[in-house]
Amino acid sequence: MALGNEGILNLYQEPLAQSDAMWKEIVKDTVKGRNLQPAYVDVDVDGLKQE
């Protein structure tokens, strides 16, 4: 099954919109440059080919 970029975005449209809203809410009350800490994300994806 090859969804491509558009297919993936359509499939995850609602969770992405929720995440976007959540981070915008967090950022609006954050003082720029205060309490910055490095963050690392580890994502495992099966069945996708990056070109």
CORFEN-V412984 format. One record per residue. RES is the residue in three letters. PHI is phi as a letter, one per 30 degrees, with the letter a starting at -180 (none if undefined). NEAR is the number of other C-alpha atoms within 12 Angstrom. Layout:
RES:PHI:NEAR
RES:PHI:NEAR
//
This chain:
MET:none:9
ALA:c:11
LEU:d:14
GLY:i:15
ASN:d:15
GLU:d:11
GLY:d:13
ILE:d:17
LEU:d:14
ASN:d:14
LEU:d:14
TYR:c:16
GLN:e:15
GLU:d:13
PRO:d:14
LEU:d:15
ALA:d:15
GLN:d:13
SER:d:14
ASP:e:15
ALA:d:14
MET:d:14
TRP:d:14
LYS:d:13
GLU:d:12
ILE:d:13
VAL:d:14
LYS:d:11
ASP:c:11
THR:c:13
VAL:d:10
LYS:e:10
GLY:i:8
ARG:c:9
ASN:h:8
LEU:d:9
GLN:b:7
PRO:d:6
ALA:b:6
TYR:b:6
VAL:b:6
ASP:c:6
VAL:b:6
ASP:c:7
VAL:b:8
ASP:c:8
GLY:i:11
LEU:c:14
LYS:b:11
GLN:d:9
GLU:c:5
//
